[in-house]
């Protein structure tokens, strides 16, 4: 089984908690030449900072605590985003921690590439797949409930 096609021009969403916004901006500056060829999305303030500083067109969702995390999660579940760059702050309590965890869960369920730190984000944008059409293997989120049973893939349950 295969998942939905990701076109050559990826739909990349960037999210950064308050303590990581400058890190995200620095990362986006460093990857400007790659990012400018893709469709960019971001949560509220992060999107505003990137758009203003780099002069790039960035579709902005709401701020994370005001529902932006849920908007991004819905867009992932609906196949409207391809890649997530999420510089979150695991050491700082977040008032919307439940939304953050839900977003991370949705990205994994739908087999979406997600980078939660700069090193992984660097690897994602350096991958040759970032500029090619790509069809990932189907994820559990892409399958109907009756298709998700382990016995259907020929693996004995242990």
Residue pairs with C-beta under 8 A, 6 or more apart in sequence:
1 137
1 138
1 142
1 143
1 147
2 135
2 136
2 137
2 138
3 110
3 111
3 135
3 136
3 137
3 138
3 139
3 142
4 79
4 135
4 142
5 133
5 134
5 135
6 82
6 133
6 134
6 135
6 136
7 133
8 131
8 132
8 133
9 37
9 38
9 39
10 38
10 39
10 82
10 83
10 130
11 38
11 39
11 41
11 80
11 81
11 82
11 83
12 35
12 38
12 39
12 40
12 41
12 81
12 82
12 83
12 84
12 85
13 40
13 41
13 42
13 43
13 61
13 72
13 75
13 81
13 83
13 84
13 85
14 24
14 28
14 40
14 41
14 42
14 43
14 46
14 47
14 50
14 58
14 85
14 86
15 42
15 43
15 46
15 64
15 68
15 69
15 72
15 84
15 85
15 86
15 87
15 88
15 103
16 23
16 24
16 43
16 46
16 86
16 87
16 88
17 64
17 87
17 88
17 89
17 92
17 94
18 89
18 92
19 89
19 92
20 87
20 88
20 89
21 45
21 46
21 49
21 87
23 87
23 118
24 46
24 49
24 50
24 85
24 87
25 49
25 50
25 53
27 85
27 87
27 118
27 121
27 122
28 35
28 50
28 53
28 54
29 53
29 54
31 121
31 122
31 125
32 54
32 56
34 125
34 130
34 131
35 54
35 56
35 125
36 56
37 131
38 130
39 59
40 47
40 50
40 56
40 57
40 58
40 59
41 47
41 58
41 59
41 60
41 61
41 72
41 75
41 81
42 50
42 51
42 58
42 59
42 60
42 61
43 60
43 61
43 62
43 63
43 64
43 68
43 69
43 72
44 60
44 61
44 62
44 63
44 64
44 66
44 68
45 63
47 58
47 59
47 60
47 61
48 58
48 60
50 56
50 58
51 57
51 58
51 60
61 68
61 71
61 72
61 75
62 68
62 71
64 96
64 99
64 100
65 94
65 95
65 96
65 99
67 99
69 96
69 99
69 100
69 102
69 103
70 99
70 102
70 103
72 81
72 84
72 103
73 99
73 102
73 103
73 106
73 107
75 81
76 84
76 103
76 106
76 107
76 110
76 112
77 106
77 110
77 141
79 110
81 112
82 112
82 113
83 112
83 113
83 114
83 115
83 124
83 130
84 103
84 107
84 112
84 113
84 114
84 115
85 114
85 115
85 121
85 124
86 103
86 104
86 114
86 115
86 116
87 116
87 117
87 118
87 121
88 94
88 100
88 116
94 100
104 114
104 116
106 112
106 141
107 114
108 114
109 139
109 140
109 141
110 139
110 141
110 142
111 136
111 137
111 138
111 139
111 141
111 142
113 124
115 121
115 123
115 124
124 130
140 148
150 157
151 157
